[in-house]
Amino acid sequence: MGTRRRGRELALQALYQMEVAEPGSSASARDLWRHFGEPEEAQRFAAELVEGVLEHRERIDALIVASSEHWRLSRLPQVDRNILRVATYELLGRPDVPATVAIDEAIEIAKRFGSDESSQFVNGVLDHIAASLGARAPGPP
């Protein structure tokens, strides 16, 4: 598994943990990553993704809501929601990551961590977001 893929997975896990942790929880994502011996480069990339998502979360969430018909953000499964947040941040704020790579990576992570339908849902939402940002033309219907 590549370093960036591992970084994306670590970012997903950190964002998920932030949503489910008790307020005031003392364990940081970086402490957990170090404890489990995650590569430093993957940790750095994950931290950049988490910081970017948190900094731009309002815009990211608005794009997700606008691109996921009939779904409120709070109703999305937490794993799917955070996969979408990481990939949407990459589409918005990481010009070094091609849109197709951000989308394909999100789909693969959804297959690993999400439900049976997650990868298709993530693909559809991210294609719509990419098209709305001019980062990728929408695929065939």
Secondary structure, 3 states (H helix, E strand, C coil): CCHHHHHHHHHHHHHHHHHHCCCCCCCCHHHHHHHCCCCHHHHHHHHHHHHHHHHCHHHHHHHHHHHCCCCCHHHCCHHHHHHHHHHHHHHHHCCCCCHHHHHHHHHHHHHHHCCCCHHHHHHHHHHHHHHHHCCCCCCCC
